[in-house]
């Protein structure tokens, strides 16, 4: 799975990460990571939203593959 994170200057918040799911294994790892995220601080929330977006893109491009979160 590819991850892109653009860091802002020290005085600003970083942009949320961007994940690209490339394989079935990446997809399974993303599902697992979402289930493991329980802390709801700002970083965890941004990671969670980015993972959910990556899963949405994967499921759109790979119909018939879907797991319940």
PDB file of N, CA, C and O in Angstrom, chain B, residues numbered from 101:
ATOM      1  N   UNK B 101       0.858  -1.157   0.000  1.00  0.00           N
ATOM      2  CA  UNK B 101       0.000   0.000   0.000  1.00  0.00           C
ATOM      3  C   UNK B 101       0.906   1.221   0.000  1.00  0.00           C
ATOM      4  O   UNK B 101       1.868   1.295   0.765  1.00  0.00           O
ATOM      5  N   UNK B 102       0.596   2.161  -0.851  1.00  0.00           N
ATOM      6  CA  UNK B 102       1.355   3.405  -0.897  1.00  0.00           C
ATOM      7  C   UNK B 102       0.711   4.419   0.033  1.00  0.00           C
ATOM      8  O   UNK B 102      -0.513   4.512   0.123  1.00  0.00           O
ATOM      9  N   UNK B 103       1.544   5.166   0.714  1.00  0.00           N
ATOM     10  CA  UNK B 103       1.068   6.220   1.600  1.00  0.00           C
ATOM     11  C   UNK B 103       1.790   7.504   1.244  1.00  0.00           C
ATOM     12  O   UNK B 103       3.007   7.514   1.063  1.00  0.00           O
ATOM     13  N   UNK B 104       1.035   8.583   1.146  1.00  0.00           N
ATOM     14  CA  UNK B 104       1.616   9.892   0.894  1.00  0.00           C
ATOM     15  C   UNK B 104       1.194  10.818   2.028  1.00  0.00           C
ATOM     16  O   UNK B 104       0.008  10.948   2.332  1.00  0.00           O
ATOM     17  N   UNK B 105       2.173  11.454   2.645  1.00  0.00           N
ATOM     18  CA  UNK B 105       1.895  12.416   3.709  1.00  0.00           C
ATOM     19  C   UNK B 105       2.672  13.679   3.378  1.00  0.00           C
ATOM     20  O   UNK B 105       3.889  13.644   3.200  1.00  0.00           O
ATOM     21  N   UNK B 106       1.967  14.783   3.298  1.00  0.00           N
ATOM     22  CA  UNK B 106       2.624  16.059   3.075  1.00  0.00           C
ATOM     23  C   UNK B 106       2.634  16.815   4.397  1.00  0.00           C
ATOM     24  O   UNK B 106       1.584  17.146   4.948  1.00  0.00           O
ATOM     25  N   UNK B 107       3.826  17.079   4.891  1.00  0.00           N
ATOM     26  CA  UNK B 107       3.967  17.769   6.166  1.00  0.00           C
ATOM     27  C   UNK B 107       4.033  19.278   5.950  1.00  0.00           C
ATOM     28  O   UNK B 107       4.713  19.778   5.054  1.00  0.00           O
ATOM     29  N   UNK B 108       3.316  19.962   6.789  1.00  0.00           N
ATOM     30  CA  UNK B 108       3.304  21.420   6.747  1.00  0.00           C
ATOM     31  C   UNK B 108       4.475  21.944   7.579  1.00  0.00           C
ATOM     32  O   UNK B 108       5.139  21.174   8.273  1.00  0.00           O
ATOM     33  N   UNK B 109       4.727  23.245   7.510  1.00  0.00           N
ATOM     34  CA  UNK B 109       5.746  23.817   8.393  1.00  0.00           C
ATOM     35  C   UNK B 109       5.384  23.544   9.850  1.00  0.00           C
ATOM     36  O   UNK B 109       4.232  23.247  10.168  1.00  0.00           O
ATOM     37  N   UNK B 110       6.357  23.645  10.714  1.00  0.00           N
ATOM     38  CA  UNK B 110       6.158  23.298  12.125  1.00  0.00           C
ATOM     39  C   UNK B 110       4.986  24.033  12.766  1.00  0.00           C
ATOM     40  O   UNK B 110       4.365  23.497  13.683  1.00  0.00           O
ATOM     41  N   UNK B 111       4.677  25.197  12.329  1.00  0.00           N
ATOM     42  CA  UNK B 111       3.621  25.981  12.954  1.00  0.00           C
ATOM     43  C   UNK B 111       2.222  25.617  12.448  1.00  0.00           C
ATOM     44  O   UNK B 111       1.229  26.118  12.974  1.00  0.00           O
ATOM     45  N   UNK B 112       2.132  24.749  11.429  1.00  0.00           N
ATOM     46  CA  UNK B 112       0.840  24.400  10.839  1.00  0.00           C
ATOM     47  C   UNK B 112       0.594  22.898  10.944  1.00  0.00           C
ATOM     48  O   UNK B 112       1.516  22.103  11.128  1.00  0.00           O
ATOM     49  N   UNK B 113      -0.670  22.542  10.822  1.00  0.00           N
ATOM     50  CA  UNK B 113      -1.024  21.124  10.814  1.00  0.00           C
ATOM     51  C   UNK B 113      -0.614  20.490   9.500  1.00  0.00           C
ATOM     52  O   UNK B 113      -0.567  21.156   8.465  1.00  0.00           O
ATOM     53  N   UNK B 114      -0.319  19.205   9.546  1.00  0.00           N
ATOM     54  CA  UNK B 114      -0.017  18.460   8.324  1.00  0.00           C
ATOM     55  C   UNK B 114      -1.316  18.095   7.621  1.00  0.00           C
ATOM     56  O   UNK B 114      -2.365  17.957   8.251  1.00  0.00           O
ATOM     57  N   UNK B 115      -1.227  17.942   6.307  1.00  0.00           N
ATOM     58  CA  UNK B 115      -2.377  17.456   5.556  1.00  0.00           C
ATOM     59  C   UNK B 115      -2.639  16.008   5.948  1.00  0.00           C
ATOM     60  O   UNK B 115      -1.726  15.317   6.400  1.00  0.00           O
ATOM     61  N   UNK B 116      -3.871  15.541   5.780  1.00  0.00           N
ATOM     62  CA  UNK B 116      -4.140  14.131   6.092  1.00  0.00           C
ATOM     63  C   UNK B 116      -3.371  13.234   5.127  1.00  0.00           C
ATOM     64  O   UNK B 116      -3.067  13.638   4.005  1.00  0.00           O
ATOM     65  N   UNK B 117      -3.057  12.010   5.568  1.00  0.00           N
ATOM     66  CA  UNK B 117      -2.355  11.094   4.674  1.00  0.00           C
ATOM     67  C   UNK B 117      -3.264  10.673   3.528  1.00  0.00           C
ATOM     68  O   UNK B 117      -4.487  10.773   3.616  1.00  0.00           O
ATOM     69  N   UNK B 118      -2.651  10.208   2.466  1.00  0.00           N
ATOM     70  CA  UNK B 118      -3.384   9.642   1.338  1.00  0.00           C
ATOM     71  C   UNK B 118      -2.882   8.225   1.140  1.00  0.00           C
ATOM     72  O   UNK B 118      -1.682   8.007   0.969  1.00  0.00           O
ATOM     73  N   UNK B 119      -3.785   7.266   1.163  1.00  0.00           N
ATOM     74  CA  UNK B 119      -3.424   5.868   0.971  1.00  0.00           C
ATOM     75  C   UNK B 119      -3.895   5.416  -0.398  1.00  0.00           C
ATOM     76  O   UNK B 119      -4.955   5.829  -0.868  1.00  0.00           O
ATOM     77  N   UNK B 120      -3.104   4.567  -1.033  1.00  0.00           N
ATOM     78  CA  UNK B 120      -3.480   3.948  -2.291  1.00  0.00           C
ATOM     79  C   UNK B 120      -3.395   2.440  -2.100  1.00  0.00           C
ATOM     80  O   UNK B 120      -2.313   1.896  -1.877  1.00  0.00           O
ATOM     81  N   UNK B 121      -4.529   1.771  -2.187  1.00  0.00           N
ATOM     82  CA  UNK B 121      -4.566   0.321  -2.049  1.00  0.00           C
ATOM     83  C   UNK B 121      -4.285  -0.277  -3.414  1.00  0.00           C
ATOM     84  O   UNK B 121      -4.943   0.050  -4.402  1.00  0.00           O
ATOM     85  N   UNK B 122      -3.288  -1.167  -3.452  1.00  0.00           N
ATOM     86  CA  UNK B 122      -2.864  -1.736  -4.725  1.00  0.00           C
ATOM     87  C   UNK B 122      -3.165  -3.226  -4.858  1.00  0.00           C
ATOM     88  O   UNK B 122      -3.230  -3.739  -5.975  1.00  0.00           O
ATOM     89  N   UNK B 123      -3.350  -3.926  -3.746  1.00  0.00           N
ATOM     90  CA  UNK B 123      -3.553  -5.373  -3.791  1.00  0.00           C
ATOM     91  C   UNK B 123      -4.646  -5.793  -2.820  1.00  0.00           C
ATOM     92  O   UNK B 123      -5.072  -5.011  -1.970  1.00  0.00           O
ATOM     93  N   UNK B 124      -5.095  -7.035  -2.955  1.00  0.00           N
ATOM     94  CA  UNK B 124      -6.069  -7.588  -2.006  1.00  0.00           C
ATOM     95  C   UNK B 124      -5.495  -7.579  -0.582  1.00  0.00           C
ATOM     96  O   UNK B 124      -6.225  -7.353   0.383  1.00  0.00           O
ATOM     97  N   UNK B 125      -4.203  -7.821  -0.461  1.00  0.00           N
ATOM     98  CA  UNK B 125      -3.559  -7.823   0.847  1.00  0.00           C
ATOM     99  C   UNK B 125      -3.572  -6.423   1.462  1.00  0.00           C
ATOM    100  O   UNK B 125      -3.808  -6.274   2.661  1.00  0.00           O
ATOM    101  N   UNK B 126      -3.322  -5.404   0.648  1.00  0.00           N
ATOM    102  CA  UNK B 126      -3.412  -4.017   1.132  1.00  0.00           C
ATOM    103  C   UNK B 126      -4.814  -3.722   1.635  1.00  0.00           C
ATOM    104  O   UNK B 126      -4.998  -3.098   2.680  1.00  0.00           O
ATOM    105  N   UNK B 127      -5.799  -4.182   0.876  1.00  0.00           N
ATOM    106  CA  UNK B 127      -7.196  -3.971   1.246  1.00  0.00           C
ATOM    107  C   UNK B 127      -7.481  -4.600   2.611  1.00  0.00           C
ATOM    108  O   UNK B 127      -8.093  -3.970   3.474  1.00  0.00           O
ATOM    109  N   UNK B 128      -7.038  -5.835   2.802  1.00  0.00           N
ATOM    110  CA  UNK B 128      -7.246  -6.519   4.081  1.00  0.00           C
ATOM    111  C   UNK B 128      -6.535  -5.787   5.220  1.00  0.00           C
ATOM    112  O   UNK B 128      -7.077  -5.667   6.319  1.00  0.00           O
ATOM    113  N   UNK B 129      -5.322  -5.300   4.955  1.00  0.00           N
ATOM    114  CA  UNK B 129      -4.589  -4.545   5.976  1.00  0.00           C
ATOM    115  C   UNK B 129      -5.303  -3.250   6.343  1.00  0.00           C
ATOM    116  O   UNK B 129      -5.340  -2.874   7.514  1.00  0.00           O
ATOM    117  N   UNK B 130      -5.868  -2.570   5.357  1.00  0.00           N
ATOM    118  CA  UNK B 130      -6.593  -1.324   5.619  1.00  0.00           C
ATOM    119  C   UNK B 130      -7.828  -1.598   6.477  1.00  0.00           C
ATOM    120  O   UNK B 130      -8.114  -0.852   7.413  1.00  0.00           O
ATOM    121  N   UNK B 131      -8.559  -2.667   6.157  1.00  0.00           N
ATOM    122  CA  UNK B 131      -9.729  -3.048   6.963  1.00  0.00           C
ATOM    123  C   UNK B 131      -9.296  -3.338   8.398  1.00  0.00           C
ATOM    124  O   UNK B 131      -9.927  -2.874   9.348  1.00  0.00           O
ATOM    125  N   UNK B 132      -8.228  -4.101   8.550  1.00  0.00           N
ATOM    126  CA  UNK B 132      -7.716  -4.446   9.878  1.00  0.00           C
ATOM    127  C   UNK B 132      -7.314  -3.190  10.649  1.00  0.00           C
ATOM    128  O   UNK B 132      -7.613  -3.070  11.838  1.00  0.00           O
ATOM    129  N   UNK B 133      -6.644  -2.262   9.983  1.00  0.00           N
ATOM    130  CA  UNK B 133      -6.188  -1.038  10.645  1.00  0.00           C
ATOM    131  C   UNK B 133      -7.369  -0.186  11.107  1.00  0.00           C
ATOM    132  O   UNK B 133      -7.334   0.384  12.197  1.00  0.00           O
ATOM    133  N   UNK B 134      -8.401  -0.098  10.293  1.00  0.00           N
ATOM    134  CA  UNK B 134      -9.587   0.668  10.681  1.00  0.00           C
ATOM    135  C   UNK B 134     -10.195   0.085  11.949  1.00  0.00           C
ATOM    136  O   UNK B 134     -10.570   0.820  12.863  1.00  0.00           O
ATOM    137  N   UNK B 135     -10.290  -1.232  11.999  1.00  0.00           N
ATOM    138  CA  UNK B 135     -10.861  -1.884  13.190  1.00  0.00           C
ATOM    139  C   UNK B 135      -9.979  -1.684  14.417  1.00  0.00           C
ATOM    140  O   UNK B 135     -10.477  -1.677  15.543  1.00  0.00           O
ATOM    141  N   UNK B 136      -8.665  -1.522  14.208  1.00  0.00           N
ATOM    142  CA  UNK B 136      -7.731  -1.357  15.320  1.00  0.00           C
ATOM    143  C   UNK B 136      -7.677   0.074  15.852  1.00  0.00           C
ATOM    144  O   UNK B 136      -7.253   0.289  16.987  1.00  0.00           O
ATOM    145  N   UNK B 137      -8.099   1.055  15.054  1.00  0.00           N
ATOM    146  CA  UNK B 137      -8.034   2.448  15.493  1.00  0.00           C
ATOM    147  C   UNK B 137      -9.133   2.720  16.515  1.00  0.00           C
ATOM    148  O   UNK B 137     -10.321   2.718  16.192  1.00  0.00           O
ATOM    149  N   UNK B 138      -8.715   2.952  17.739  1.00  0.00           N
ATOM    150  CA  UNK B 138      -9.700   3.251  18.773  1.00  0.00           C
ATOM    151  C   UNK B 138      -9.483   4.631  19.373  1.00  0.00           C
ATOM    152  O   UNK B 138     -10.423   5.229  19.898  1.00  0.00           O
ATOM    153  N   UNK B 139      -8.279   5.139  19.307  1.00  0.00           N
ATOM    154  CA  UNK B 139      -7.977   6.473  19.830  1.00  0.00           C
ATOM    155  C   UNK B 139      -8.517   7.496  18.841  1.00  0.00           C
ATOM    156  O   UNK B 139      -8.287   7.384  17.637  1.00  0.00           O
ATOM    157  N   UNK B 140      -9.221   8.474  19.336  1.00  0.00           N
ATOM    158  CA  UNK B 140      -9.821   9.461  18.443  1.00  0.00           C
ATOM    159  C   UNK B 140      -9.179  10.833  18.594  1.00  0.00           C
ATOM    160  O   UNK B 140      -9.869  11.835  18.780  1.00  0.00           O
ATOM    161  N   UNK B 141      -7.862  10.869  18.514  1.00  0.00           N
ATOM    162  CA  UNK B 141      -7.201  12.171  18.473  1.00  0.00           C
ATOM    163  C   UNK B 141      -7.188  12.646  17.024  1.00  0.00           C
ATOM    164  O   UNK B 141      -7.667  11.936  16.139  1.00  0.00           O
ATOM    165  N   UNK B 142      -6.663  13.804  16.778  1.00  0.00           N
ATOM    166  CA  UNK B 142      -6.684  14.366  15.435  1.00  0.00           C
ATOM    167  C   UNK B 142      -5.972  13.513  14.404  1.00  0.00           C
ATOM    168  O   UNK B 142      -6.472  13.333  13.294  1.00  0.00           O
ATOM    169  N   UNK B 143      -4.809  12.987  14.759  1.00  0.00           N
ATOM    170  CA  UNK B 143      -4.043  12.170  13.812  1.00  0.00           C
ATOM    171  C   UNK B 143      -4.769  10.883  13.481  1.00  0.00           C
ATOM    172  O   UNK B 143      -4.824  10.482  12.319  1.00  0.00           O
ATOM    173  N   UNK B 144      -5.327  10.231  14.491  1.00  0.00           N
ATOM    174  CA  UNK B 144      -6.052   8.978  14.263  1.00  0.00           C
ATOM    175  C   UNK B 144      -7.284   9.210  13.403  1.00  0.00           C
ATOM    176  O   UNK B 144      -7.605   8.399  12.535  1.00  0.00           O
ATOM    177  N   UNK B 145      -7.961  10.302  13.644  1.00  0.00           N
ATOM    178  CA  UNK B 145      -9.157  10.606  12.864  1.00  0.00           C
ATOM    179  C   UNK B 145      -8.798  10.842  11.392  1.00  0.00           C
ATOM    180  O   UNK B 145      -9.493  10.360  10.498  1.00  0.00           O
ATOM    181  N   UNK B 146      -7.717  11.581  11.145  1.00  0.00           N
ATOM    182  CA  UNK B 146      -7.287  11.823   9.759  1.00  0.00           C
ATOM    183  C   UNK B 146      -6.866  10.517   9.080  1.00  0.00           C
ATOM    184  O   UNK B 146      -7.166  10.298   7.907  1.00  0.00           O
ATOM    185  N   UNK B 147      -6.171   9.650   9.826  1.00  0.00           N
ATOM    186  CA  UNK B 147      -5.780   8.352   9.271  1.00  0.00           C
ATOM    187  C   UNK B 147      -7.006   7.513   8.949  1.00  0.00           C
ATOM    188  O   UNK B 147      -7.076   6.884   7.893  1.00  0.00           O
ATOM    189  N   UNK B 148      -7.971   7.503   9.860  1.00  0.00           N
ATOM    190  CA  UNK B 148      -9.206   6.745   9.660  1.00  0.00           C
ATOM    191  C   UNK B 148      -9.946   7.217   8.414  1.00  0.00           C
ATOM    192  O   UNK B 148     -10.379   6.395   7.606  1.00  0.00           O
ATOM    193  N   UNK B 149     -10.094   8.520   8.250  1.00  0.00           N
ATOM    194  CA  UNK B 149     -10.793   9.055   7.083  1.00  0.00           C
ATOM    195  C   UNK B 149     -10.046   8.726   5.793  1.00  0.00           C
ATOM    196  O   UNK B 149     -10.668   8.402   4.782  1.00  0.00           O
ATOM    197  N   UNK B 150      -8.716   8.807   5.821  1.00  0.00           N
ATOM    198  CA  UNK B 150      -7.921   8.495   4.632  1.00  0.00           C
ATOM    199  C   UNK B 150      -8.036   7.018   4.267  1.00  0.00           C
ATOM    200  O   UNK B 150      -8.130   6.677   3.088  1.00  0.00           O
ATOM    201  N   UNK B 151      -8.029   6.142   5.268  1.00  0.00           N
ATOM    202  CA  UNK B 151      -8.177   4.707   5.007  1.00  0.00           C
ATOM    203  C   UNK B 151      -9.553   4.400   4.434  1.00  0.00           C
ATOM    204  O   UNK B 151      -9.677   3.632   3.480  1.00  0.00           O
ATOM    205  N   UNK B 152     -10.575   4.994   5.010  1.00  0.00           N
ATOM    206  CA  UNK B 152     -11.933   4.763   4.494  1.00  0.00           C
ATOM    207  C   UNK B 152     -12.061   5.247   3.056  1.00  0.00           C
ATOM    208  O   UNK B 152     -12.730   4.608   2.244  1.00  0.00           O
ATOM    209  N   UNK B 153     -11.432   6.357   2.737  1.00  0.00           N
ATOM    210  CA  UNK B 153     -11.456   6.856   1.363  1.00  0.00           C
ATOM    211  C   UNK B 153     -10.742   5.880   0.428  1.00  0.00           C
ATOM    212  O   UNK B 153     -11.239   5.591  -0.660  1.00  0.00           O
ATOM    213  N   UNK B 154      -9.588   5.373   0.840  1.00  0.00           N
ATOM    214  CA  UNK B 154      -8.846   4.420   0.015  1.00  0.00           C
ATOM    215  C   UNK B 154      -9.653   3.149  -0.208  1.00  0.00           C
ATOM    216  O   UNK B 154      -9.642   2.590  -1.304  1.00  0.00           O
ATOM    217  N   UNK B 155     -10.347   2.692   0.817  1.00  0.00           N
ATOM    218  CA  UNK B 155     -11.188   1.498   0.691  1.00  0.00           C
ATOM    219  C   UNK B 155     -12.331   1.762  -0.273  1.00  0.00           C
ATOM    220  O   UNK B 155     -12.674   0.905  -1.089  1.00  0.00           O
ATOM    221  N   UNK B 156     -12.919   2.939  -0.180  1.00  0.00           N
ATOM    222  CA  UNK B 156     -14.005   3.292  -1.098  1.00  0.00           C
ATOM    223  C   UNK B 156     -13.526   3.257  -2.550  1.00  0.00           C
ATOM    224  O   UNK B 156     -14.210   2.716  -3.419  1.00  0.00           O
ATOM    225  N   UNK B 157     -12.363   3.828  -2.808  1.00  0.00           N
ATOM    226  CA  UNK B 157     -11.797   3.831  -4.161  1.00  0.00           C
ATOM    227  C   UNK B 157     -11.546   2.399  -4.615  1.00  0.00           C
ATOM    228  O   UNK B 157     -11.876   2.044  -5.746  1.00  0.00           O
ATOM    229  N   UNK B 158     -10.964   1.570  -3.746  1.00  0.00           N
ATOM    230  CA  UNK B 158     -10.677   0.175  -4.089  1.00  0.00           C
ATOM    231  C   UNK B 158     -11.962  -0.576  -4.431  1.00  0.00           C
ATOM    232  O   UNK B 158     -12.029  -1.277  -5.441  1.00  0.00           O
ATOM    233  N   UNK B 159     -12.978  -0.427  -3.584  1.00  0.00           N
ATOM    234  CA  UNK B 159     -14.236  -1.142  -3.807  1.00  0.00           C
ATOM    235  C   UNK B 159     -14.936  -0.669  -5.085  1.00  0.00           C
ATOM    236  O   UNK B 159     -15.577  -1.464  -5.772  1.00  0.00           O
ATOM    237  N   UNK B 160     -14.814   0.609  -5.400  1.00  0.00           N
ATOM    238  CA  UNK B 160     -15.390   1.143  -6.630  1.00  0.00           C
ATOM    239  C   UNK B 160     -14.698   0.543  -7.855  1.00  0.00           C
ATOM    240  O   UNK B 160     -15.350   0.230  -8.851  1.00  0.00           O
ATOM    241  N   UNK B 161     -13.391   0.387  -7.777  1.00  0.00           N
ATOM    242  CA  UNK B 161     -12.617  -0.144  -8.896  1.00  0.00           C
ATOM    243  C   UNK B 161     -12.576  -1.671  -8.937  1.00  0.00           C
ATOM    244  O   UNK B 161     -12.136  -2.245  -9.933  1.00  0.00           O
ATOM    245  N   UNK B 162     -13.025  -2.333  -7.878  1.00  0.00           N
ATOM    246  CA  UNK B 162     -13.006  -3.787  -7.783  1.00  0.00           C
ATOM    247  C   UNK B 162     -14.371  -4.286  -7.309  1.00  0.00           C
ATOM    248  O   UNK B 162     -14.488  -4.756  -6.177  1.00  0.00           O
ATOM    249  N   UNK B 163     -15.401  -4.195  -8.145  1.00  0.00           N
ATOM    250  CA  UNK B 163     -16.728  -4.616  -7.709  1.00  0.00           C
ATOM    251  C   UNK B 163     -16.727  -6.089  -7.293  1.00  0.00           C
ATOM    252  O   UNK B 163     -15.999  -6.910  -7.852  1.00  0.00           O
ATOM    253  N   UNK B 164     -17.538  -6.391  -6.325  1.00  0.00           N
ATOM    254  CA  UNK B 164     -17.625  -7.756  -5.835  1.00  0.00           C
ATOM    255  C   UNK B 164     -16.705  -8.024  -4.659  1.00  0.00           C
ATOM    256  O   UNK B 164     -16.822  -9.062  -4.008  1.00  0.00           O
ATOM    257  N   UNK B 165     -15.795  -7.109  -4.377  1.00  0.00           N
ATOM    258  CA  UNK B 165     -14.915  -7.246  -3.213  1.00  0.00           C
ATOM    259  C   UNK B 165     -15.344  -6.194  -2.206  1.00  0.00           C
ATOM    260  O   UNK B 165     -15.159  -4.995  -2.419  1.00  0.00           O
ATOM    261  N   UNK B 166     -15.912  -6.656  -1.119  1.00  0.00           N
ATOM    262  CA  UNK B 166     -16.357  -5.714  -0.088  1.00  0.00           C
ATOM    263  C   UNK B 166     -16.393  -6.426   1.240  1.00  0.00           C
ATOM    264  O   UNK B 166     -16.868  -7.556   1.348  1.00  0.00           O
ATOM    265  N   UNK B 167     -15.889  -5.756   2.237  1.00  0.00           N
ATOM    266  CA  UNK B 167     -15.941  -6.279   3.603  1.00  0.00           C
ATOM    267  C   UNK B 167     -16.634  -5.242   4.460  1.00  0.00           C
ATOM    268  O   UNK B 167     -16.456  -4.040   4.263  1.00  0.00           O
ATOM    269  N   UNK B 168     -17.405  -5.699   5.391  1.00  0.00           N
ATOM    270  CA  UNK B 168     -18.066  -4.764   6.304  1.00  0.00           C
ATOM    271  C   UNK B 168     -17.081  -4.232   7.314  1.00  0.00           C
ATOM    272  O   UNK B 168     -16.290  -4.980   7.889  1.00  0.00           O
ATOM    273  N   UNK B 169     -17.136  -2.935   7.524  1.00  0.00           N
ATOM    274  CA  UNK B 169     -16.251  -2.299   8.504  1.00  0.00           C
ATOM    275  C   UNK B 169     -16.864  -2.378   9.877  1.00  0.00           C
ATOM    276  O   UNK B 169     -16.274  -1.898  10.845  1.00  0.00           O
TER     277      UNK B 169
END
